[in-house]
Amino acid sequence: MSARTHTRPHPATPGRVDIRLPWWALALPTLAFVTLLLLILNPADAHAAGGDPAITHVFEQVQQTVLHRAP
């Protein structure tokens, strides 16, 4: 007894890959990236960083760029 084969409702087109991602597959990594970026740029925690003032200046410039503030 042979098994019945299932056919696709639409024929496959050669050279085309049809990949559909759920909405959260892009939203969750984006949310995680933005959250971590905001944690790094949070000025409330700036007093805890006792590192090089040049690095602090770079982070302040990035924060001003992201938040569109004037210096």
Buried (B, 14 or more C-beta within 10 A) or exposed (E): EEEEEEEEEEEEEEEEEEEEEEEEEEEEEEEEEEEEEEEEBEEEEEEEEEEEEEEEEEBBEEBEEEEEEEE
